[in-house]
Every structure is written in C-alpha cells, then in structure tokens.
Amino acid sequence: MRVLIAAGGTAGHINPALAIANYIKERQSDAVIAFAGRREGMEYGLVTKQGYPFYHIEVQGIQRSISPHNIVRNVKALWHLSSSGVKSRKILKDFQPDLVIGTGGYVSGPVLLAASKAGIRTAVHEQNAFPGVTNKILAKHVDLVFAAMPDAVSKLGAQHKTIVTGNPVRSEIIHQTREEARKTLGIPEDKIVLLSFGGSLGARRINEVVADLAAWHVKERNFTHLHATGSYGKELFATLSRERGLSGNPHLRVSEYINDMARYLAAADLVISRSGAITISELAAAGRASILIPSPNVAENHQYYNALELANAGAAVLIEEKDLTSELLIEKVDELTSDRATLRNMGIRAKACAHLNSLDKIYVYLMRLMRGELDLSEPVPDKNEPNSQKTD
C-alpha cells in the first residue's frame, strides 16, 4: 500500500500525521509512505527527521489585514495557489498513492482535492473542536472524515461520513505512572504539584500571571510548581521572578521548554495551560484536572471550543484571556487545591473524555475504506481500558 500524507503549518497538524504514518508502518511494514508539504514550513524538518520521503508544494494562506507586508505575502500566496493544482497532480503522478490523508494546514487542500478528482481514496483528520477552513472544504470531497472531538462533526458538514476518533496520543502519555514520575523528578508523594506552560514559544500573559501565582503560593501554600516559559518568555519570566524574589526558590522549577511532557503530566495534580487540540487530548489521556486559558490569537477562536470539551465535562476551569487576572488565577488555584477530592474527580472526568485507541480506530477505518467495506455504523472494538496511571 502506498500512502501520501499532506500536512503543514503547525505541530498540531504535523504530529498527528506522523503518528498515523508510524502506526500504519507498524501494522504494515511493507507500506510505502511519503509526505507533501512546504519545504520552508515546520513539516519539512519534522518529517525528514523521521526518514519519510518529502514532496514539496508551496501553499500559503491569505492575510486578511491590509499592510504593505501582507499585500506582498498575498500576491505570493495567490501565485502559489494558481500553480498548486498542477503541482499536486505531478506529486500524485510521481508517487502513485493508493490512499491520500490530510491532517490540516493550507497545503493539504490542493493535494486532497486533486486526489479526490483522480479517484484516489482520501481521508482527512480534524484535530480541533472548531474545524479549520481547509478541512471544512475538504470534508465535502473526501471519502472519510475523522473528527477528534464530537463538537466538530456538525461543523464539518459531512456527518454521514464522519467518525469521532479523538487525537492520536503518544503511548508514554497513557502509560507513565504518577509514582514513577514523582520518583524521577524528586517530588514527594504528598506534595501538590502545579504544572503550567503556554506553548513552545510561550504566552506573555500566562507568564505574567503565573509569576504572581508563584509569588503567592511560595508564601501561602506548600506546592511544587513546574513552569515552562517558552522561548519568547524566558527573559521575561526571569525578570518577573527577580522582581518577586522567586529566583532560586526550591518550590518553583522553571525551564524554557518541557521535553518530557509525559512525566510532567503524570506528576502534576493541576495543569494551567493553553488549549491546543493535542494539549486537550493529552490532558484527557493523562486524566489531569486543568485550568485552561485559550489563546485569542488563533483562527476561528478554536482553542476556546477545544477547552469547552473538558470544561463542559467538569474536567477543567475555562478562563478567557480577556478575563484573566492574577487575582482570578490565584482564587481558582486556591479553590481547586483546597480539596484533593475535587482534583481527583476532575481527573476522572478528564479521563472519561479520552480516546485512548484513536490510532487503532483511524487505522481500522482506513483499511475498511481501502477494501471498499466502509461502514461507519460498525464500531471498532474499544481499547479504552483503565490505564495504569492514577489520577490522585
């Protein structure tokens, strides 16, 4: 079987694509898999690092705000768009795929449309509760649509061929135990652990309020607090820490980036973060209570709708950034951590939202599609067995 995967733009699109590719290879070692994307985009480095062939196609989004810089970008975007159909058809001719999968980003649009018109079997995966523009368009043309969250199904507009699978979650997130994580990190079992982060680049507002939160709890509560500043927030948080007398405080552990999210999630009692699609899925898989602060700077405000999935289930507290203050964050953390049963119950509700067999579902439905036996009413056996990781 030959599979072409089109993905680009952000790690939130690319990592699920890689997870699907790796899972197919695990099940079919003779499968030939290649990717299509922008060489200048994040996808090129992530994909080629894992050894997959890469076909270059340049597609960019149109910038809505008018400025000299954006006018130049839009002219380039229109030029690339005009040639994307020809380029997509050439990629399909060269690679000869049996199946084409898109996981989002502008680049997946022309590739999936060309494949659909050529009669090649096609599928897309939408990671967010509020679908992106590209996937909403593609949903009408492809053979099969995977939605990570139930709220996305009606918004995609293709209910008859959409199945809810969740987002692929790394196995270490599912299987890492609290006991092992705390032992490795040197954190006593009876300590309440806060984990906070705003993404790989960082979020200025989260860094600001977390600094005030830390200044409060080092005086008032006996927490261990793990915080990632992001690359843009490193110097800012260092300055804020000095101003608040936090530098070197043993109760606050600060890093630029979390390289072992599985261990940190397993050790945490309460997580404070943005609400990207993969973050939401990992919080659910790990069974962790959370305070979610959606980024207001994303298309269609999709992080807000992602956060609602856990908030509506009683697994998270949602605070929009426009309402976020240090006082409100401290109040919510104080309230949630005053009763460990509250955190445990939120964690149980989060776990109930998890799709621990997401990759297996995706694979099974893809194989049914390839055999011409696709029936969405026939369920995939559920592997959501109780995971060894505790939520207390």
C-alpha positions, -999 to +999 in steps of 0.1 A: +000+000+000+012+035-009+001+063+013+006+101+008+000+124+038-004+161+034+001+182+065+016+215+074+016+248+093+019+238+129+030+209+150-007+204+159-012+193+123+021+176+117+025+154+148-009+136+143+002+130+107+034+114+118+016+093+144-007+080+118+022+072+094+042+054+121+011+034+131+005+023+096+042+012+093+039-007+125+010-027+111+022-029+075+060-029+073+059-030+035+037+001+033+053+030+014+046+064+030+055+098+018+046+134+028+036+165+010+042+199+025+061+232+024+099+229+025+100+263+043+075+251+069+079+232+101+068+200+084+099+195+064+122+192+094+099+170+114+091+147+086+125+142+071+140+137+106+118+105+108+131+094+074+099+098+052+102+110+016+090+146+012+073+162-018+075+200-018+044+221-026+042+257-017+008+269-004+001+299+018-029+314+034-044+348+025-037+375+051-069+394+060-054+425+075-041+450+050-005+462+052+024+466+027+039+434+041+007+414+038+000+427+003+033+412-008+025+380+010-009+378-006+005+383-041+029+353-034+000+333-019-022+338-050+007+329-073+014+296-053-023+288-052-026+292-090+001+266-095-008+243-067-032+221-087-006+214-113+020+207-086-004+184-067-012+164-098+025+159-105+031+147-070+003+122-074+016+110-107+052+106-094+042+088-061+011+069-073-006+066-039-034+042-031-046+065-003-041+102+005-046+115+040-048+152+051-044+164+087-048+201+082-029+232+071-033+250+037-010+226+020-035+197+024-062+215+003-049+212-033-034+178-027-066+162-013-087+179-039-065+166-067-065+131-053-103+131-049-108+142-085-084+115-097-105+088-079-079+080-053-092+071-018-090+101+005-094+109+042-089+139+065-083+142+102-095+174+121-078+179+155-099+208+168-135+212+181-139+241+156-126+229+123-101+248+101-113+263+068-093+238+047-108+207+064-143+222+062-139+225+024-122+191+020-149+173+041-173+176+012-149+160-013-131+132+006-143+097+012-138+096+050-136+123+078-120+118+112-130+143+139-111+145+172-140+160+191-178+155+189-185+192+185-166+192+152-189+167+135-217+191+126-194+220+119-175+199+093-208+194+074-204+158+064-220+138+092-227+108+070-190+101+065-175+114+098-164+093+127-151+106+161-117+091+168-100+116+191-065+128+185-036+104+184-018+105+218+017+092+224+017+059+243+040+073+270+014+098+280-011+070+286+013+046+304+035+069+325+027+064+362+025+091+389+047+071+413+075+067+387+072+103+375+075+118+410+103+095+419+123+106+389+116+143+395+123+140+432+089+152+443+073+137+475+040+118+470+021+141+494+030+174+477+005+191+454+022+198+421+012+226+397+023+224+360+020+255+338+030+263+303+019+284+273+034+265+244+068+262+229+071+299+221+054+309+253+025+332+261+033+366+277+000+369+297+004+334+311+040+341+322+029+373+339+000+358+359+020+326+367+047+347+382+022+363+406+007+329+413+041+316+423+048+346+445+015+338+463+019+301+468+056+301+480+043+322+509+008+307+514+009+271+502+033+242+501+033+234+464+059+223+439+054+243+407+068+232+373+067+260+348+078+263+311+083+298+299+086+292+262+114+306+241+099+341+239+091+342+276+124+331+290+139+365+297+105+380+307+099+353+334+135+356+347+128+394+352+095+388+368+110+362+391+137+385+403+112+413+409+091+390+431+120+374+449+115+340+433+149+334+418+163+301+431+132+292+451+131+254+455+093+253+452+094+268+416+112+249+389+115+268+357+125+256+322+122+271+287+106+240+273+092+207+286+110+179+268+093+151+287+056+161+289+045+126+298+065+126+330+055+161+339+018+155+333+019+123+353+035+141+383+010+170+382-022+175+402-033+206+383-023+219+349-025+255+338-022+259+300-035+269+266-060+246+250-045+235+217-060+203+204-031+180+213-029+195+248-066+188+254-061+152+242-031+147+264-048+161+295-077+137+289-054+107+283-034+115+314-066+122+335-055+156+347-075+185+362-068+218+344-073+255+342-074+263+305-067+298+291-074+296+253-052+317+230-073+345+215-048+347+186-059+316+166-082+311+137-119+309+145-111+311+182-108+273+180-089+269+213-119+282+232-141+255+216-114+229+225-114+240+261-152+237+262-149+199+256-132+195+290-149+224+308-184+211+299-174+177+313-164+192+346-128+183+340-114+219+336-120+255+345-120+278+315-108+314+318-107+335+287-076+357+284-097+389+284-109+379+318-076+366+331-061+384+361-035+372+387-062+375+414-086+353+395-060+327+388-049+326+424-085+323+435-092+293+412-060+275+421-067+281+458-102+268+454-093+237+434-063+226+455-081+231+489-098+197+484-078+169+467-111+151+461-120+179+437-088+174+417-093+136+416-129+140+404-119+164+377-091+140+366-116+111+364-139+133+342-110+142+320-101+105+315-137+098+305-132+122+276-101+104+264-098+084+231-070+060+241-074+039+209-075+068+185-048+054+162-063+020+161-097+034+151-082+056+124-062+026+110-092+002+111-115+026+092-087+034+067-083-003+060-121-007+056-120+022+031-092+006+012-111-027+010-143-010-001-161-021+031-165+012+048-194+011+073-193+038+100-221+021+119-198-009+125-178+001+156-141-006+163-136-027+195-128-002+222-094-004+238-100+023+264-090+000+292-083+016+326-048+028+323-022+022+350-017+059+357-036+071+387-054+104+389-048+110+425 
